[in-house]
Amino acid sequence: MKKRPPYNQNAQIRGAIRRQFSRSPMVREVLMKVRREVPKFNKDGSRAKKDAVQYCCGACGQWVGSTKCAVDHITPVIAVETGFVDWNDFVSRLFCGPENLQVICDPCHNAKTQAERIARLTIQYTQELYHFEMAVMQGIIPADWKKMLARYIAKKKTKGLEDVVQRAQAIKESIEKELGHVNKRKKGSK
């Protein structure tokens, strides 16, 4: 049986608010602008009672079925630069006008979401590594430094985080080098 992640209240609230947004008139308005109906046929070749509905992707321009597209915010609900600020900001950015919404196919939506996620992580990890590096330069090396840096180095398979991984590896090497010099000095003084 698959292990369930721990209950996250904020994720539940975010999901509930997003579900309400998906039922809003703004979403329907955006969908209606790029909608078309195409003839649908039964297996025997006769025309079906209802036509199939397709939507034009705002990113690639392809027509896709209604189950293979989503209404996406052009500027992200959670800003890349600042991340989650507060609930008021989240709700106001989520319930924006139709000018900030687009219909986008699933592959384009996944690529856009992944790019935003990588950009957020790059900013977050760069800031965290900067503070870690500053502490090391001041001679403050945490006891669990290997575990802390391993978190960043483990991201080496994630496309877009190569610079973060290289920086973490460089910090690790410099700490190991520094600790090696300290250990040699201690052995030499005995």
N, C-alpha and C positions, 0 to 999 in steps of 0.2 A: 504494500500500500504506500502511496506517495505521501511524504511528510508535508504537512501543512505549515505555512509560515505563521509566525505568531500574529495574533489579532492586532491590527493597526487601525485605530480609531480615525485618524486623519485620512487614511486611504478610503475608508468607508464613507466618510463625509464627502470627500472629493468625488467619489463614484456616484453618490446619490445626487449631488448637484449637477454633475455632467449628464446623468440620465434625464433630469428635468430639462436641461438645455436642449437635449436631442429631440424633445417633444415640443420645442418652442416654435412659434410662427416664423421666426427668422430662418430657421433651418428649412422649413417647408418652402419658404419663399426662394431661398437659394437653390434648392433642389428643382423647383418648377422652372427656373430660368434655363437650365441645361438638360432638360428632360426631353426624351422622344419615345414614341411607341413604334415598335416594329412588329410586323406580322409574325405570329407564332403558329406553328403547324403541329398537328397531332401525329402519332406514329403512322397512321393510315394515310397521311397526306392531306387530310382535310384541315381546314383552318380552325384554330382554337377559338373559343368564345372570347377570350381576353388576349389582347396583344401583350408582347413582352415590353417591359420598360427598361430603357437604357439611359445612362447619364454620361456626359462628356467630361473627361478629366481636365481640370484646370491647369495641370502641370504638363502632361504629355499630349493632351488633345485626343486621346483614344476614347471610343465609346465602350462602356462596360456595363454589365448587369447591375441591377439595384443592390444585390448582395455583395458586390465586389468594389464598393466605393464608400466614402465617408465624407462628411462635411468637416472641413479642417479650418482652423484659424490661420490666416496668413501670417500675422504676428502672433507668436506663441502665447498661450494663456499664462504659463509660468515663464517669465522672461529669462533668456539665456544668461544675461549679465548678472542679474541680481538673484535669481532663483525665486523660491516662494517667499513672499513678503508677509502678507496677512490675508485673512479671509475676505475682507472688503475688496482688496486689490484683485484677488482671484475671481470673485463673483463679477466685478465690473469688467474685467478683461474677458471672462467667459461669455457673458451676455452682451456682446458688442453688437454693432450694427451689421447688416448684410454686406457692407463694403469690405469688411475684414474677414469674410467667410468665402470659402471656395469648395467646390465638389472635387474630390481627388480620388484616384483609384488606389487600391490597397498597396500595390508595389511602390508607387510614388509616395504615398502616405508613410509607409514603413521607412523608406529612405530618408524622408524629411524629418521624421521623428527621431530616427537614429542619429542624424547629423546634429540635431538640436541637443540630444542627450550627450553626445560626445563633446560638443562645445561646452555644455554645462560642467561636465566632469573635468575637462581640461582646465577650465578656470578654477574650479574647486581644488583640484589636485595641485595645480601650480601654486596657488596661495598656501596650501598646507605644506608643500615641500619648501617653499620660501621660508616660512616660519621655522620649520624643522632645521633648515640649513643655517639660519641666523643663530639658532640656539647652539648648534654644533660649533659654529665659529666663535661663540662666546665660551666654549668649553663645556657646555651642558649637553651631555649625551644621556638620554633616557635609558633606563635599564632594559626596556623592551624595544630598543631601536631596531633590532633585526625583524621583529614581528611587524613593526610599523612600516618599515620599508618594503617588506615582503608583500604587503597589501597593494602597493603600487607596481612592484615588479611582476606580480601575478597577472597584471593587465596586458602583458606583452602580446597576447593573441588578439586583443581588441584593436581594430583598425582605427587610426586617428589618435591613439594615445601613445604612439611610439616615443615622442619627445619626453613625456612624463616618465616613461619607463627608463629611458636613457639617463635622465636626470637623477632618478632614484638609485639607479645602479652606480652612477658616479659618486653620489653621496655615500652609498654603502662602501664603495672602495676606499674613499677618503677616510671614513671612520675606521675601517679595518686597518688601513695603513697607519693611522694615528695611534690606534690601540696597539698595533704591532711595535711601534717605536716606544710606546710607554712600557710595554711588557719587556722589551729588550733592555731599557734603562733600569727597570726594577731588577732584572736578572743580573745585570752588570754591577749593580750597587751592593749585591749580597756578598 
